[in-house]
């Protein structure tokens, strides 16, 4: 217990020394399809740790797939990490998805919820576009980084949104004024295991919304894509699940991982890589492609066309960088919350 207490005191201080006392936290909106895969859970946990270290602030979480337990689960994770009041929004029109782990939010120990939360169903949360517009309207210019790790429904709808009581600006104007970067997990820009026409799930499961996002997102607001290859090359080590979460008898991240992947699988960290780049873009975890433009075919295939003034770039990663990414992600996902 003494060692754990010292760790919780020292980590924020180490972060301040590494990043500087005057380094402004990156303002993050996390747009997630937290239902099917468990990498969304790891990515959200990682964001909370980075917020504990003073490297980012989580302005809102929006959900891009439909499951009545998705919003309660996000609320439970946020509460577990000491941030129960983060705004949460949800789409009303996207893929409906089952889950192997969301039912954790209904688990009770005696007559009390194991993982407390206030939102009991998706219908308890406001519309995602309203949440996005409210966050953007209330923040400084060019201050928000959007992390999209699922379907593009919410960001595409934001781009098409009209002026309203939240802001007199239409979606595209609001995005140009307030967003500095979008970090997206989607696509495949090179062959996957010899398949030169690989259809990545975040695109394939919502082709129309990803087409709308790619076509309509403003050309002067940069988009960086972490494609399928990056997460595959940096799997989350199963040893971490076995060893690194023992500081809590019940840990929502560990239990979700085991329900989804079991104890003998190193899960690819697709969504985590987009978070890591968004918060630490200058730490040489990744390289970047040349500039270009991403387009989405009608079957969900993503194409990258190099253009000197293009809006889009995608992440690259060599073997040495992958080793650093794996270690950084393990440390950030498993760090104990600073709030009890």
Secondary structure, DSSP 8 states (H G I E B T S, - for coil): -HHHHHHHHHHHHHHHHHH-TT---EEEEEEE-TTS-SHHHHHHHHHHHHHHTTSEEEEEEEE-SB-TTHHHHHHHHHHHTT-TT-EEEE-SSS-B---SSGGGGG-EETTEESS--S--SGGGSEEHHHHHHHHHHTS-TT-EEEEEES-SHHHHHHHT----SS-SS-HHHHHHHHEEEEEEE---SS-BTTBTT---HHHHTTHHHHHHHHHHS-TTS-EEEE-HHHHHTS---HHHHHHTTTTSSS-HHHHHHHHHH-TT-----HHHHHHHHHH-TTSSS-EE---EEEEE-TTS-EEEEE-TT-SEEEEE--HHHHHHHHHHHHHHHHS--S--
